[in-house]
């Protein structure tokens, strides 16, 4: 596989650790890796929208689907019929009223059958997000056993070997250095401002925007005007 346009978290973290003189510290590696993953997650959420579809089984007892482990942000849920994707509509008044039944929580759902026992073909459904419990409650005919969930994935694993676009490297490194300076007490206020500006500059370059260099030092000039030492 050609990965010339890709790079791993480990390579990014190694670069930053070498620059900061912490190349042999495993504890620092895990700390910096956490910064790198958080920075990339921010990019995925705000600046690298990418939707991943997945087919999920609907629980027959509770009529819910459990979101995948790499779930980051909900996009839509629905079904495909006759080559068309039918999106379910949100419904906030869908609390899962549960009753214990043989040790299994259940909720009442329409059976999707006519009086003659024929299956009702219906593509309209509703959903309610319960992301605190990492699930989505589905209100659709009981004959429907699967749905398609479109979501934004994290795209990362904590082992550091996940491949990410090389174009993200500069902004992730700048984000990491900003987080390092922000959290280490030995760095000054001026350091924090400088690295924050460098991160914003890298982010705007990543987004293809022209960065006004005067804005980088505007806060410096304002601070100098107070007569306080950096």
C-alpha positions, 0 to 999 in steps of 0.5 A, a space after each residue: 500500500 502506498 502511504 507516501 501521503 500519510 504519517 503515523 501518530 508515532 512519527 509525529 510524537 517522535 518529532 516533537 519529543 526529539 525537538 523538546 529533548 524527551 525522546 527516551 521518556 515513555 511517560 512523556 510519549 504517552 502524554 504527547 500521544 494524548 495531545 496528538 490524538 486530541 488535536 487530530 480529533 478536533 480536526 476531524 470534528 471541525 475541519 475534516 468532515 468525513 462520514 462513515 456508514 455502517 449497518 447496525 442490528 436493532 435490538 429486538 427487546 429494546 429497539 435500540 442500536 449501539 454506536 460503534 467504538 470509533 463513534 465521534 459525531 452523529 450524522 443520520 440514521 435510516 434505511 435503504 430501499 429501492 436504491 434510496 436512503 430514507 432518513 429517520 426523523 428525530 423525536 425528542 419525546 421518545 424515552 425508553 419506558 422499560 419494564 423488566 421482563 425475565 431479566 430483559 428490559 423491553 419497550 412497546 413497539 409497533 409490530 408493523 403488521 396489518 390486521 391480516 398479518 401482512 408486513 407493512 412496508 414503511 420507510 418512515 422511522 424516528 430516532 432519539 439519541 442517547 449518546 450518554 449510554 452510547 445508543 440510539 433509540 429507534 421507533 420503526 416497525 418491528 419487522 425492520 431489523 437493521 438500520 444504516 448509521 452515518 457518523 463521523 468516526 474518530 479515525 484513531 487508535 491509542 496504539 499510535 500506529 493509525 495513519 493520518 493525512 500528512 497534511 495534518 502534521 504541522 497543525 498537530 505538532 503546533 497543537 501539541 506544543 501549545 498544549 505542552 506550554 499551556 500545561 507546564 508551569 515553567 513556561 511564561 505567559 509570553 510562551 503561552 501566547 506565542 505558541 497559541 498564535 503559532 497553533 492558530 497560524 498553522 490551523 489557518 494555513 491548514 484551512 487554506 486561509 491567509 494569516 495576518 501576521 500583524 494579528 500574531 503580535 497585536 497582543 504582544 504590543 498591547 502587553 508591552 504597552 502596559 509596561 509589564 515584563 514578559 
